[in-house]
């Protein structure tokens, strides 16, 4: 996928952007770009992680940031095999919020909290 094909970018801030970048990679995101504070390279000023169909922009939480504070974001990822993605997320340190199950409205899905507390839902249901 070409980066210009992505039309939706979720914004998130993290207490530990490097650890969350590793978690995102574990569930299938790919790091596209990372810009660090020259004075403190542990601070990610702006990062971009892409996934089939979307992307995340964010970085290390900072005072005065207009982005939702760490641990308060929510995302829904549509995949053909949500069970496999769910299992990878849990293996990488996520905590189960809602176990995988067939849904009354169609598809199959479940949700987890990532290591910083953000809510992630994985499902096969594609909104129409």
Number of C-alpha atoms within 10 A of each C-alpha: 9 5 12 6 10 14 9 10 15 14 16 22 28 24 16 17 23 17 13 18 19 14 20 20 17 17 18 15 19 17 17 14 11 17 13 15 12 10 7 9 10 13 19 21 19 16 22 20 21 21 19 14 14 16 20 21 17 20 27 22 21 15 6 6 10 10 16 13 16 18 17 15 18 13 13 13 18 19 17 14 13 23 19 12 19 24 14 16 26 18 13 17 15 22 16 18 13 12 12 19 14 14 13 7 7 12 15 20 24 21 24 22 22 20 18 19 16 18 20 21 20 24 26 19 18 11 6 3
